[in-house]
Amino acid sequence: MQEVPKSLWQRATEVLPGGVNSPVRSFRGVGGEPFFVREGAGAYLVTEDGTRYLDYVMGYGPLILGHAHPQVVAAVQEQAARGVGFGIPTRLEVEMAETLIRAMSSIEMVRLVNSGTEATMSALRVARAVTGRQRVVKFIGCYHGHHDSLLIKAGSGAAALGVPDSEGVPPAIAELTLTVPYNDIDALKSVFKVYGKEIAAVIVEPVAGNMGTVPPLPGFLEAIQDLTKAHGALWISDEVMTGFRVNYGSFAEAQGLRPDLMTLAKVIGAGMPVGAYAGPREYLSLVAPSGPVYQAGTFSGNALAVAAGLAQLGVVSAPGFYPPLVERTGRLAAGLVERARHYGIPASSNQAGAMFTLFFRETPPTNMAEVMTCDAERYRQYFHGMLQEGIFMPPSPYESVFVSAAHTDDDVERTLRAADRVFSRLAQ
Ligand SMILES: *Cc1c(COP(=O)(O)O)cnc(C)c1O
């Protein structure tokens, strides 16, 4: 009997946990088997079996110029030919720090790391060192990476004490993380009333992107700024997703606010592993070797990765880069809602800059509890319907859609026509 060759997915599931190196890629959020990508160009992907998809996942945010943008490719090729990384200072690291500092008025120094996870982990360490306190506050539904202090979900009942959101996270660490519903100023005030003297930092996605896109309600970020200041805690604006995605630089700063610490990754690395934490000299000079907060990395400031990021930031810094991208994103978000409703399907969306989420519920959610009332089964059907139309939407109802400068007006129109067909079938 002839042996049937194993599919790539079969091979993957034998050697990688769940077949993947990051959970959402497994399609468990929508069912079915993921495809394997062979290459990407602009707004499109080509799979191992030759299918072409219009891509709205864009590496989960980093690829604001689309796949294989010529300037990013050139920067990577030129740098690779000169060596990928050295573990010795390079001009590129200085230029990256200077570029970020020019883009954001609240930061004076930057430490480069390799991921968003590392950035938030290190920023918390700095905040704890600055304040001499241990507790941190996070908002339910925000994601800040997978390290122990922030892989935390809400505890039972009204208690703010967090519990691990994963096996293997020590409850003793989880208890130091207090959880509050997103956009709930009163709950945040209550937590400060009880724990105010013990809170080192409040960390927040200034626009939540990891429960789907959920913008801050008026006054929410201001309340975080005021409460942290009043209680001697630091405000960490986790702009790993929003930074250079919603606008050039920081979203919080664009609202006229001044976070104490900023965390970045995704767009600043152009799809390569780059993260950063940044803030005033007063705080960043506590980091080793200038200060007592230890943090290091073999690949931190890696030349190849930083060259890619700098090339991308160079392109997006051009005047007029964001408005058409944001306008196109808005047209897509509004168009999807309009077509779903046309077929009697309850739908709404939240948009921030070049990201949005289509929610299958009447009104746009403002927190995780509301997000959870969306129709996940309908999302599953929508996802697979769109995939059949050659359009790759996020494989989970709780992710944001990322639009890039490579997505054209025609791509948007094509997407809306496909959605029209999908919704008309779903409504039957
Ligand atoms: C993606 C993300 C992270 C984690 O970044 P990784 O590079 O995946 O470790 C942290 N915070 C926010 C807001 C993110 O969107």
The ligand as an SDF file (V2000), in Angstrom:
LIG
                    3D

 15 15  0  0  0  0  0  0  0  0999 V2000
    1.1250   42.2930   20.6460 C   0  0  0  0  0  0  0  0  0  0  0  0
    1.0480   43.0300   21.9380 C   0  0  0  0  0  0  0  0  0  0  0  0
    1.9190   42.7660   23.0160 C   0  0  0  0  0  0  0  0  0  0  0  0
    2.8800   41.6190   22.9750 C   0  0  0  0  0  0  0  0  0  0  0  0
    3.8520   41.8130   22.0070 O   0  0  0  0  0  0  0  0  0  0  0  0
    4.6990   40.5350   21.4840 P   0  0  0  0  0  0  0  0  0  0  0  0
    5.6590   41.1530   20.5360 O   0  0  0  0  0  0  0  0  0  0  0  0
    3.7000   39.6100   20.8700 O   0  0  0  0  0  0  0  0  0  0  0  0
    5.3540   39.9510   22.6730 O   0  0  0  0  0  0  0  0  0  0  0  0
    1.8820   43.5820   24.1170 C   0  0  0  0  0  0  0  0  0  0  0  0
    1.0130   44.5910   24.2000 N   0  0  0  0  0  0  0  0  0  0  0  0
    0.1440   44.8760   23.2150 C   0  0  0  0  0  0  0  0  0  0  0  0
   -0.7770   46.0290   23.3590 C   0  0  0  0  0  0  0  0  0  0  0  0
    0.1190   44.0940   22.0630 C   0  0  0  0  0  0  0  0  0  0  0  0
   -0.7670   44.3580   21.0930 O   0  0  0  0  0  0  0  0  0  0  0  0
  1  2  1  0
  2  3  1  0
  2 14  2  0
  3  4  1  0
  3 10  2  0
  4  5  1  0
  5  6  1  0
  6  7  2  0
  6  8  1  0
  6  9  1  0
 10 11  1  0
 11 12  2  0
 12 13  1  0
 12 14  1  0
 14 15  1  0
M  END
$$$$
